Amino acid sequence: MSKPKIVVLTGAGMSAESGLKTFRDENGLWEGHDVMEVASPQGFARNPELVLEFYNQRRRQLLEVSPNAGHRALAKLEQAFDVSIVTQNVDNLHEKAGSSHVIHLHGELFKVRSTVDESHVLDWQKDLILGDTDPSGHQLRPHIVWFGEMVPMLEVAAEITQQAEILIVVGTSMQVYPAASLIHYAPNRTPIYFIDPRPNIRSSDFEQLTVIPKTAAQGVPNLVEELLNNWP
């Protein structure tokens, strides 16, 4: 008998309690930088050294943090469910916690790719500097989806969300498109659990929506125990 399908959509709030800074603060700056300086092809063309060092700092920080209780609980769900995680996060904390099927919409911090051949992707945990090149001599860049770039995994994520028997949304406002569109791919009447300390949607916004106004590390473990104990 096949396991019931759970799809989990996660955002920056999922990793905040592991000590990772969320994507950008309220004034639109990201670690003191205008987002377009460090997260756009134009910014990279203008000042590649700034952009590379920005991601080097993120990479170093990621090496120092660990999954939180929310990440670990999602991995535990695989005991009884077929779980796919679709994340806007570029960290590897879901994988580190033990989740086996993770789709990264916005790329991965521990990977780099050629600036010319997008299919040339390498695992990379050290600093990336000017002069690090692919075999053809083209500069390597962070394997991150920047503003203005296509989101290549979006179609895959939409197909997976269409299979959801349960949908869990954690640590994302679901206001940033195109990722925010995914919730609408879930089949009608799919139970949706929305976990966020400051939820911006109401239970009446979707059929069968349960809003859990808690952080990921608080809300996810409770929900996971409930599903493992009570799901038919």
Disulfide bonds with the S-S distance in Angstrom:
none
